[in-house]
Amino acid sequence: MYWSKYFIPTLKDVPIGAEAISHQLSLRAGLVHMLTSGVYSYLPLGLKVLKKIEDIIRDEMQEAGATELFLPVLHPIELWKKTGRDQVLDEVMIKFKDNRGREMCLGPTHEEIITDLVGSFVKSYRQLPVCLYQIQTKFRDELRTRFGIVRACEFIMKDAYSFDRDVEGLKKNYDRMYQAYKNVFKRCGLDVAIIAADSGAMGGDVSHEFLVPAAIGEDTIYHCPSCQYYEGAGETQVEGRDCPSCKKGKLEKQVAIELGHIFQLGTKYSAAQEAFFIDEDGQQKPMIMGCYGIGVSRVIAAIIETNNDKKGIIWPECVSPFDIEIIPIAGGDKSAEINELADRFYQELTAKGFDVLVDDRDETAGFKFNDADLIGIPKRLIVGKKNLANGEVEIKCRRTSEIKLVKIEQAMEALVS
């Protein structure tokens, strides 16, 4: 892709009101654009990152045995009344009446909807277990939006749901999702803290949160630097307490961003919505449910919060919008030769399956380098007049700032190794 034909509206200055580093850099690097408070457009670079994260999630969901579907955003309130959550979530639900006079809402989550769906088709124990997931937009009327896409009114979430005949089956699905979540975050380049958590308004007896320590976190956790033990902030929690795991370290207080939450729901929704099945003993029973959510758009913010420097974003290779950026630097009488060589590298790298961005804009070297640091592509190939005279090009690693001069004929090997 050529920069001049793409859409990357970078900003030099920090936007007013953007407190978090991730918010600042996502705006400055042209990943997102704020339409109004808590509502964002995903621009081409941001969308590429989002899709890479979604692909990782889909891989792990398939490995865990879940099947993808896509549920409606428009929900009839009557389904929410069956569980009583029309009142529990009343403050954040966006409600309205449609032209037929029906009470509706924009879905803040989908437990009621998936239970209604599965309850309509699954009637026998022979049809269980069922595990379904979606990647969908959620809507919550947040009074206090914060930190850009971390706490927004419209956000992207992966939610999965398991339906089993008994608690043993639920535990098996829960364990699969627990491992899948660990895999997702590791593949996204994130070190997560896993904490036993309160189920809150979701219901159920067992739940775990997956959090990333970061300066803008809204959750408090405690960490032992000696053994990497984590625990949540209980009522009696005190910083400096002896670690209950290794007995050697002292617990340190941290703030963290919640990225995922999994729940053993039990029969809260299936019983209320009459999602029953006939077991092999001929008895009608409510399905045993689990729920598993990841804040997909939040993952982008968490990656930026933990992968940046004063110049910009430093993308992990697995989620970077491009693999390599080629920067041709105009060189007077050598400009045509420089551009021709840059195009040749572009074609060869693309043919090998790499996603490549060429900064072909008519800008100064400093301007291009600043933008390259800002958007944070892992590898950079610089073609300039001075090095070209020696038959060389420059390769730079964004994360380490290491620079190598290599012969033109050796550049491809150096880039793909």
N, C-alpha and C positions, 0 to 999 in steps of 0.2 A: 504494500500500500504506500502511496506517495502522500506526504503530508499535505501538499497543495490541493489534493483531491479528496482529502479526509475532512473531518470537522473536529479540531482540537482547539477550542478557544481558551488558551492559557491566560492567566492573569499575573501581572508582576507584583501587585500589592495584595496584602491580606484583606479580604472583605470585612467590612464593618460588622461587628456582632458575632463573628466566628471565633469562639473561644478555644475549642479543641483543635489540636494539631491535625487530626484526621478530617475535621470539618474544613479547616483552612486549606489543606492540601487537596482535598477532593474538589473544592471549588476552583482553586488556582490551577490545578492540573487539567481542568476541563473534564472531570469525571461525571459531575452532576451539576445541575442548575436549580436554584430554589425558585419555584413559582410563587409560593407564599409560605408563611411559617408552617413547617412540618410537612411540606409537600414538595417533592423533588422530581425533576426529569433526569433520567439516566442518559447521558450523552454517549457517543460511540465508544470512547475509551472505557468509561464506567460500565457500559453494557457488556463489553468483551470480558472484563473482570468478573462481572456478575455471572455470565454464562459459563465461565470456567469453573467457578465455585459450584454452580448448579450441576455441571457435568460430574464433578467429584462426588457430590451428594448422590446423584443418580447411580453412579457406579456402586457406591456403598449400600444404598438402599436395595439395589438388585441383589447384591451379595448377601444381604440380610433376609432376603426372601419377600420383599415388599414389591407390590405392583403399583405403577403410577396411574392416577386418574386426575380429573380436573373438575372441581366442584363449583357451584354457582357463588357469585359474590352477593347477589340479592337473596335475602332470607326472609321468609314469613315469620313474624314475631310469635305466632302461635306455637312454633316448635320450641322457641326459647322459653315460653311460659310453662311448658311441660316440665322443664328442669328447674325453673325458678331463677334461671340466670338472666332473664330479662331485667330483674331487679338487682341482682348481684353486680352486673356490668352496666347498669343503667347510665352511670356518669360518662362512660366512654363510648357507648353505642350511638351510632349515627342513625336515627330513626326518622321515618317519614311515612306518609300515606301515598300510594300510587293513584293513578287516575280511576281505578276501580274502587277506591276507598279502602284497600287492604293495608293493614299495618305491616310495614316492612323495615328492614335494616340492612346496612352494608356490613358484611360479615367481619366481626372482630376476631373470630376464630371459628372452627368448623366441627366441634364435637357433636353438636345436635344434628347437623346436616349429614355427617357420615353415619351416625347411628340410625337415622331415618332411612338412609339408603340401604345399608346392610340389613337392617331389620325387615325391609321389604322383600328381600330375595333369599336370605339365609333362614331356613326353617328346620333344618336337621343337623345333628351332630356330625353327619357325614360330610357336610359342607364346610366344616371348621377344621383347622384355623383359617382365618382370613387376615391378611395384612396389606393395607392400602396406604398410599401416600400421594401428596400433591405438592407442587410449588406454586404458590398463589399469593395474590395481593390481599392484605388485610387492612381494615380501616378502624381506627380508634380516635375518638375526639379528644385527643390529649390536650389538657389545659396548659401543660407546661412542657412544650417541645424543647428538646435540648440536644446539643452536640450534633446537629445536622441529621444524618440518617440513623443515628443511634436511637433517638427517641423521636419518632415522627408520627404524623397522623395517618399516613399511608406508607406501608412497608411490605417487604417481600419475606415470606416465611415458608419453610418446608414443614408440613405437619403430616405425621404418619399415625395410623391407628391400627391396633391389632384386636382381633376378636377371637376368643377361645372358649372352649367348653368348660375349662376348669382352671384353677389357680396355677397348677403345674405348667399348663400350656402358656399361660400369661408370663410366668417367670422365664420360660425359654425364649419367648419373643423379646421380653425386656432385656435379657442378657445379650441377645443378638444386636439389639439397637444400641445398647450401652457400648459394645465393642465397635459398632459401625460409627458411632459418634466420635470415639477416640480416633478412629482411622480418618474420618473427614477432617478433623481439626489438625491432625498431624500432617496430612497431605496439603493443607492450606498454609502450612508453615507456622502454626500456632501451638504454643505450649499451654494446655488448659489445666485448670484446677477443677477437680470433680468433687462436689460437695453433696452429702445427703441433705435434702432440703424439705421444707414445708410445702405441702401440696396446695395450700391456699384455696382459691375459688375453683380450681380445677377438680378437686376432690381426690379420693383415693388415700391409700395408706403409705405408699412408698414412692419417693421421687428423688431424682438427682439433678443437680444443676451443673452445667459445664461453663466455666468462666475463664476469662483471660485477664490477668492483672494489668491494669492500665490507669493512667492518671485521671481519666474522665469517668472511671467506673462509678456506678451507682449502688453497687453491692459491697458490703464489707466482709472480708474473709481474713483468716489467720493462717500464717505460713511458717513452717519450720525450715530455716535455711540448711540445717544439718542433714535432714533426711527427706526434704521436699514434701512433708506431710501438709495437708490443707484441711481446714475445717471452717464451718460457717460461724457467723457471729451469734452465739447464743446469749441469753439474758445474763448469764453469769460470766461471760467471757471477759478475760483480762489480758491485755497485752503484756508480754514478758513471762507468762505462765510457762512452766516446764512442758515440753512437748509430750503428749500422751503416747506417742508412737515410739520415738527413740530414747526418750527420757534424758536426753543430753542437751538438745537445743532449746532455745526460748522462742515462743511464738511471737511473730511480728505481724502487726496489723497492716493490711493492704486494702485497696479498693480495686474492684474488678468489673468488667463488662460481662453480663450474662449473655451467652450466645446460644445455649441450648438447654432444654429442660425436658426430662422424660418422667412419665408418671405411670404407676400401676393404678388405674382408675377403679377397677372392680366393676360393680354393677350400677354405679350412680346414674349413668345415662341410659343404659339398656333397660333398667327396671322402670325408670320414669317414662321412657318412650316406648315401652312394651316391645323391645327387640328381643323376642323369645325364640328359643329353638327347642325341639323335642330331642331329649337325650336317649341313649340306647335302652334306658330303663322305662321309656315311655312317658317320662315326666317333662313338663314344660318348665324351662329354666331361662333366666336372663343370661345373655352372653357376658363373658368376662372380658373387660376392655383394658387396653393400654393406649397411651397417647405420647407422642414423641415429636417435639418441635425444635427447629433451628431457625434463628433469625438470620436469614440469608443476607439481607442487606447490611445487617450489623457486622457480619463477618468482614465485609470490605473495610469498614471503619476500624475494626480490631486489628486487621493486618497492617493498615497504615499507621495506627498508633504504635505498633511494636516494630515497624520497619520504616524508619525515616531518619533523616539528618537535617541540618540547617538548610540544605540545598533543595530538599524535596523528598519524594517517595523513593523507597528502595524495594521494589517488588520481589518476592520470592518467585523463582522461575515458574513454579507450577500454576500460578494465577496471574502472571504478568500479561497485560493486554497484547504485547508483542514479545517475541523472543530476542530479537536483535534490532538495533537501530543503526542505520547507515547514514553518516553525515558527510556529504561532499562539501568541501570548502573551496569556494571560487578562487581561481588562481590566474587571473588575467589571461594570457595566451594559452594557458594550460587548462582552462575551464572546461572546454569540450572534452579533453582527454580524461579529466577528473570525473565528469558526469558519466562518460561512457563506461569507465571502470566501475563506478558506483552502480550503474544499471546492470553491468555484468554480474557483480556480486549478488545483486538483488535477485536476478533470474536464477542463478545457481543455487542460492540458499532456499528460495521458494520451491524450486524443483525437488529439493531434498526434504521438503515438508516443514520448513521453518516459517513462522509468521514474522514478516519483516516490515519495518517502517523506514522509509527513506525520507529524510528531511531535505526536500528539493526546493525549499523556499529561497527566495532571493534576499537572504538576511546575512548579517555578519557572523563570523565564527563564534564570537562571544554570546550573541543572542541565541544561536542554535544550541550551544553547550549548556546555557542556563536552562533552556526549555527541556533539554535531554535529561539534566539532573532532576528537574521538577517532576517529569512524568515517570522517571525511574526505571526504564527498560534495562534488564540485567546486563546485556552486552552491547557494546558500542563499537562500530567500525568507522574510523575517520580516514577519509581520503583527501589529502591536501597536497599542495604544490611542492612544499619543502621535502616531505618524505617521498613523494613520487619521484623526485629527481634521483633518489637513491634506490629506487625500485621497491619502496616499502610503504606499508600502511600502518596505522595505529589501532590497536585494540585496547579498549578500556573496560574494566569490570566496575559496574556501578556500586556494588556493595563494598568492595575493598579499595576502590580507586586505583587499583594496580593498572599500570600502562605497559603494554608491550609493543615494540616495533618489530614487525615481521615482514619478510619478503612477500611480495604480492602472490607468488605461486604457493606460499605456505599459509596464506590467510584463511582459506577455507578449512584446512585441517585444524588450525588454532581456534577457530570460531566454534566448530562442532564438537570439539573434544571436551 
